[in-house]
Amino acid sequence: MIVPSIDIQGGRTVQLVGGERLAVDAGAPEPLAERFGVVGPIAVIDLDAARGEGDNAEVLRSVVARHRCRVGGGIRTVEAARDWLDAGAEQVILGTAARPGLLRQLPPSRVIAAVDARDGEVVVDGWRSRTGRDLADTMRDLAPYVGGFLVTFVEAEGRMGGLPTERLTELLQAAGDATLTVAGGVRDAEEIARLDALGIDAQVGMALYTGLMGLGDAFAACGRSDRADGRIPTVVVDPHQRALGLVYSSRDTLAELVDRRVGVYDSRRRGRWEKGLTSGATQQVRSVAWDCDRDAVRVTVEQAGAGFCHRATPTCFDGPDDQGLVGLARRLQQRVEDAPAGSYTRRLLDDPGLLRAKLLEEAAELAEADTAPDITHETADLLFFALTAMVRGGVSLASVEDLLDRRALRLTRRPGDAKETP
């Protein structure tokens, strides 16, 4: 798959040729992260920190707080690595600091070792110093301690002349069980697809920024279809990963969906169609993901209007579709607008003192519950009032879930001691 790269220097997104000459100034990182993040993790690299010439930590943190990121550049200590993982980075990219003594102190699955090479020889100090070490040998030494490798072919970086493919099989073997991402010279979507078929990801910068490669084309190129018409089954889900319906995509519509971030599909009867153009039930695409065989794709959307189905229902599937916490949150949100005066929900929404009292009351009752039926009952009561507080404050359940997911990435855990009561 493609891993878009955002290299930051002086607070701005840049692309350098050979790690030295400025070729592209793409502006502020956040809009790019918003656009690139639809296809999965993005690589965010602090070039200034990597060279010991200051840092862009504040800018990086704003991106990491909102997007799935691999963070690299100037991470040279266990403390710095843990700090970025605690901040929400899915993985950290370590360069010269990636040595067994340090790596043993970090979870391997959260670490990518960046090994930069010029003509097969490892280089350091921002690609300026040769080491005499062989690239594949270095990878074999580090493989037991990391979850992935990022190999940059310095001689090709920023020049879009293609990868030195003759070494890829050797590098895959050297990586062992770790994933392999390559950078430097990737020039078109078909090359992304060839690498993906080998099980290799491609970190891409210059080709995206110069328009030589479209993000949507790069993502779509990795798919395949076993259907006679070439269409790809596409499962559309909401932000809670609940299935809304099954549609089909072509390579062209999938590329457009990624680039425009709207629901564009390929109907078996109508050809290309854009969801909501006539009904108003539009979709904002949050993310896309291939399945393991690359013959089906999942599209996560924010669905507007009555719902996904042409019957004006949230989903195309029969049966209840407003269940669980998601359904309760949706009903409570509706009641913010239409709960009648005098109803209990309206009282809770209009009286913060009453809502606070009920939260404290139900929390205390749950704390005292000691049988499965009582715990179930009291948990349900507390969740009702907690969700009421949530929608009253204009907060979505999806944002709460996102925060919980981000907290799960932390390595450093708070003691969790109870606060003293006044």
C-alpha positions in Angstrom: 0.0 0.0 0.0 0.9 3.6 -0.3 2.1 5.5 2.8 2.0 9.2 2.1 4.9 11.2 3.5 4.8 14.6 5.1 8.3 15.9 5.6 8.4 19.0 7.8 11.1 21.7 7.8 10.6 25.1 9.4 6.9 24.3 10.1 6.1 23.6 6.4 5.8 20.5 4.2 8.7 20.2 1.9 10.3 17.7 -0.5 14.0 17.6 -1.0 16.0 16.0 -3.8 18.7 13.7 -2.4 18.0 15.0 1.1 19.5 18.4 0.2 18.0 20.6 -2.5 14.5 22.0 -1.9 12.2 21.0 -4.7 8.7 21.5 -3.3 7.2 23.7 -0.6 3.7 22.3 -0.1 2.6 24.6 2.7 1.1 23.7 6.1 1.0 20.0 7.0 -2.5 19.8 8.4 -4.5 20.1 5.1 -2.2 17.5 3.6 -2.7 15.1 6.5 -6.5 15.5 6.2 -6.3 14.6 2.5 -3.7 11.8 2.8 -5.1 10.2 6.0 -8.0 8.7 4.1 -5.9 5.8 2.9 -4.3 4.8 6.2 -1.3 5.8 8.3 0.8 8.7 7.1 4.5 9.2 7.8 5.2 12.5 9.5 9.0 13.3 9.5 10.6 16.1 11.4 13.6 17.0 9.1 14.9 19.7 11.4 15.0 17.4 14.4 16.6 14.7 12.3 19.5 17.1 11.4 19.7 18.5 14.9 18.6 21.9 13.7 15.6 22.6 16.0 12.3 20.7 15.8 8.7 21.0 14.6 7.3 19.1 17.6 4.3 21.4 18.1 3.3 21.1 14.4 3.7 17.3 14.5 1.6 17.0 17.7 -1.3 18.7 16.1 -1.2 16.2 13.2 -0.7 13.2 15.4 -3.7 14.3 17.6 -6.1 13.9 14.6 -4.6 11.3 12.2 -3.1 7.9 12.1 0.7 8.5 12.0 4.1 7.1 11.9 6.4 9.7 13.5 10.1 10.0 12.7 12.9 12.5 12.8 15.3 13.0 15.6 13.9 10.3 17.9 17.1 9.2 19.6 16.1 8.1 23.2 13.6 5.7 24.8 12.0 8.7 26.5 11.4 10.5 23.2 10.0 7.4 21.5 7.6 6.7 24.4 6.6 10.4 24.4 5.5 10.2 20.8 3.7 6.8 21.3 1.9 8.3 24.3 0.9 11.3 22.1 -0.9 8.9 19.8 1.6 7.9 17.2 0.8 4.3 15.9 4.5 3.8 15.4 7.8 5.6 15.8 10.5 5.6 13.2 14.0 5.4 14.6 17.1 5.9 12.6 20.6 5.8 14.0 19.1 5.2 17.5 17.7 1.9 16.3 20.1 -0.3 18.2 19.3 -3.5 20.2 20.0 -1.9 23.6 17.4 0.8 23.1 14.9 -1.2 21.1 14.6 -3.8 23.8 12.9 -1.1 26.0 10.1 -0.5 23.4 7.3 -2.8 22.2 8.6 -4.1 18.8 5.2 -3.7 17.1 5.3 0.0 17.7 8.8 0.6 16.2 10.0 1.0 12.7 13.7 1.0 12.0 14.7 3.5 9.3 17.7 2.3 7.4 18.9 4.8 4.7 21.2 3.4 2.1 23.1 4.7 -0.9 24.0 2.0 -3.4 23.4 -0.7 -0.7 25.6 1.0 1.9 24.0 2.4 5.1 24.4 6.1 5.4 23.7 8.4 8.5 23.7 12.1 9.5 21.0 13.1 7.2 22.4 10.9 4.4 25.7 12.8 4.5 28.0 10.1 6.1 28.8 6.6 4.9 29.2 3.8 7.4 30.6 0.9 5.4 27.7 -1.4 6.7 25.6 -3.5 4.3 21.9 -2.7 4.2 20.6 -6.3 4.3 23.1 -7.3 7.1 22.0 -4.3 9.2 18.3 -5.3 8.7 19.0 -8.9 9.8 20.7 -7.6 13.0 17.7 -5.4 13.9 14.8 -7.7 12.7 14.2 -9.4 16.2 13.6 -6.0 17.8 11.3 -4.1 15.5 7.9 -4.5 13.8 8.9 -2.8 10.6 11.6 -1.4 8.4 11.7 1.8 6.4 14.4 1.6 3.7 15.2 4.7 1.8 17.2 4.5 -1.4 19.0 7.8 -1.1 20.3 7.6 -4.7 16.7 7.6 -5.9 15.1 9.9 -3.3 13.2 12.8 -4.9 14.2 11.9 -8.4 11.2 9.6 -9.3 13.4 7.3 -11.4 12.0 4.1 -10.0 13.2 1.8 -7.3 16.3 -0.5 -7.5 14.0 -3.6 -7.6 16.7 -6.1 -7.9 17.4 -6.0 -4.2 13.8 -6.2 -2.9 13.6 -10.0 -2.5 16.8 -9.9 -0.5 15.5 -7.1 1.7 12.2 -8.9 2.3 14.1 -11.9 3.5 16.3 -9.8 5.7 13.2 -8.2 7.3 12.0 -11.5 8.6 8.6 -11.2 10.3 8.8 -7.4 10.2 7.0 -5.3 7.6 8.9 -3.6 4.9 8.3 -0.1 3.6 10.5 1.4 0.9 11.0 5.0 -0.1 12.9 6.8 -2.8 12.1 6.9 -6.5 8.5 5.6 -6.5 7.0 7.1 -9.5 3.6 5.7 -10.5 0.6 3.8 -9.3 1.5 0.6 -11.1 4.8 0.5 -9.1 2.8 0.8 -5.9 0.7 -2.2 -7.0 3.7 -4.3 -7.9 5.2 -3.6 -4.5 2.0 -4.4 -2.7 1.7 -7.7 -4.5 5.1 -8.5 -3.0 4.0 -7.5 0.5 5.9 -4.2 0.5 4.5 -0.7 1.3 5.8 2.4 -0.5 6.3 5.6 1.3 5.7 8.4 -1.3 6.3 12.1 -1.2 7.6 13.8 -4.4 5.3 11.9 -6.9 2.2 13.0 -4.9 3.3 16.6 -4.5 4.2 17.1 -8.1 1.0 15.4 -9.4 2.9 12.6 -11.2 0.9 10.1 -9.1 -2.7 10.5 -7.7 -3.4 9.3 -4.2 -6.6 7.7 -5.4 -4.9 6.0 -8.4 -2.2 4.6 -6.1 -4.8 3.1 -3.7 -7.0 1.8 -6.4 -4.2 0.2 -8.3 -3.6 -2.4 -5.5 -7.1 -3.9 -6.0 -8.1 -6.9 -8.1 -11.5 -8.4 -9.0 -12.5 -12.0 -9.6 -15.7 -10.8 -11.3 -16.2 -10.9 -15.1 -17.1 -7.2 -15.1 -14.1 -6.2 -13.0 -16.1 -4.5 -10.3 -14.9 -4.7 -6.7 -17.3 -5.4 -3.8 -17.4 -2.4 -1.5 -18.7 -2.6 2.0 -19.8 0.8 3.3 -19.7 1.3 7.1 -20.4 4.1 9.5 -17.7 5.5 11.9 -18.7 2.8 14.4 -17.8 0.1 11.7 -21.5 -0.9 11.4 -22.3 -2.1 7.8 -24.7 0.3 5.9 -24.7 -1.6 2.7 -22.9 -3.4 -0.2 -22.1 -1.6 -3.4 -19.5 -2.0 -6.1 -16.5 0.1 -7.3 -14.4 0.3 -10.3 -10.8 1.4 -10.3 -11.8 4.8 -11.6 -14.7 5.4 -9.1 -12.5 4.2 -6.2 -9.8 6.6 -7.2 -12.3 9.4 -7.4 -13.8 8.4 -4.0 -10.3 8.7 -2.4 -9.4 12.0 -4.1 -12.7 13.8 -3.5 -13.6 12.0 -0.3 -17.3 11.6 -1.3 -19.3 8.4 -1.9 -18.7 7.6 -5.6 -19.5 4.0 -6.8 -20.0 1.9 -9.9 -23.5 0.5 -10.2 -24.1 -2.7 -12.1 -27.1 -1.0 -13.7 -26.3 2.7 -13.9 -22.5 2.8 -14.1 -20.8 5.7 -12.1 -23.1 7.2 -9.5 -22.5 9.6 -6.6 -24.5 8.9 -3.4 -26.9 11.7 -2.4 -26.8 13.9 -5.5 -30.6 13.7 -5.8 -31.6 12.5 -2.3 -29.4 14.7 -0.2 -28.1 11.6 1.6 -24.5 12.5 0.8 -21.4 10.9 2.3 -18.1 12.2 3.6 -15.5 9.5 3.3 -13.4 9.1 6.4 -11.2 6.2 5.4 -10.8 3.3 2.9 -9.2 0.0 3.5 -8.5 -3.1 1.3 -9.2 -6.6 2.7 -6.3 -9.0 3.0 -6.7 -10.4 -0.6 -7.2 -6.9 -2.1 -10.5 -8.1 -3.8 -12.9 -6.2 -1.5 -12.8 -2.7 0.0 -14.3 -1.1 3.1 -15.3 2.5 3.0 -16.0 4.3 6.2 -18.3 7.3 5.8 -20.2 10.0 7.7 -23.7 9.5 6.3 -26.0 12.5 5.9 -29.7 12.6 5.3 -32.2 9.9 6.1 -29.7 7.1 5.7 -27.7 5.0 3.3 -30.6 3.0 1.8 -32.9 4.2 -1.0 -35.8 3.3 1.4 -34.7 6.2 3.6 -33.4 3.9 6.3 -30.0 4.0 8.0 -28.9 0.7 6.4 -29.9 -1.6 3.6 -30.3 -4.6 5.9 -33.5 -5.9 7.3 -34.1 -5.9 11.1 -33.4 -3.3 13.8 -30.7 -0.8 12.9 -30.8 1.5 15.9 -29.5 -0.8 18.6 -26.8 -0.6 21.3 -25.0 2.5 22.4 -24.9 3.9 18.9 -28.7 3.6 18.6 -29.2 5.2 22.1 -26.8 8.1 21.2 -28.7 8.7 18.0 -32.1 8.7 19.7 -30.8 11.1 22.4 -29.4 13.4 19.7 -32.8 13.5 18.0 -34.4 14.3 21.3 -32.1 17.4 21.7 -34.2 18.8 18.9 -37.6 17.4 19.4 -38.1 16.2 23.0 -41.4 17.7 24.2 -41.5 20.1 27.1 -42.0 18.3 30.4 -40.5 15.0 29.2 -37.8 13.4 31.3 -35.2 13.8 28.6 -36.0 17.4 28.1 -35.7 18.0 31.9 -32.2 16.4 31.8 -31.2 18.4 28.8 -32.4 21.7 30.3 -31.4 21.1 33.9 -27.6 20.5 34.4 -28.1 20.2 38.1 -30.5 17.3 37.7 -28.3 15.6 35.2 -25.3 15.9 37.5 -27.2 14.5 40.4 -28.4 11.5 38.3 -24.8 10.8 37.1 -23.5 10.8 40.7 -26.4 8.7 41.9 -26.1 6.0 39.2 -22.3 5.9 39.5 -22.7 5.2 43.2 -25.3 2.5 42.7 -23.0 0.8 40.1 -20.1 0.9 42.6 -22.3 -0.9 45.1 -23.7 -3.5 42.7 -22.4 -7.0 43.3 -24.4 -9.4 41.2 -24.4 -9.8 37.4 -28.1 -8.6 37.0 -27.5 -5.6 39.3 -24.3 -4.6 37.6 -26.0 -4.9 34.2 -28.9 -2.8 35.3 -26.8 -0.1 36.9 -24.4 0.1 34.0 -27.2 0.6 31.6 -28.6 3.4 33.8 -25.2 5.1 34.1 -24.6 4.8 30.3 -27.9 6.4 29.6 -27.1 9.5 31.7 -23.5 9.6 30.5 -24.7 9.6 26.9 -27.2 12.3 27.7 -24.4 14.5 29.1 -22.4 13.7 25.9 -25.1 14.8 23.4 -26.1 17.8 25.7 -22.5 19.0 25.3 -22.5 18.5 21.5 -20.1 15.6 21.6 -20.5 12.6 19.3 -20.1 9.0 20.4 -17.6 8.5 17.5 -15.3 11.2 19.0 -15.4 9.5 22.4 -14.5 6.2 20.7 -11.7 7.9 18.9 -10.3 9.2 22.1 -10.5 5.7 23.7 -8.7 4.2 20.8 -6.0 6.9 21.1 -5.6 6.3 24.8 -5.0 2.6 24.0 -1.9 3.6 22.1 -0.3 5.0 25.2 2.6 3.2 26.8 2.8 5.3 30.0 -0.1 4.7 32.2 -1.4 7.0 34.9 -1.5 5.6 38.4 -5.3 5.8 38.4 -5.6 6.5 42.2 -8.9 7.9 43.4 -9.0 11.7 43.9 -9.5 12.9 47.5 -13.0 13.9 48.1 -13.5 17.3 49.8 
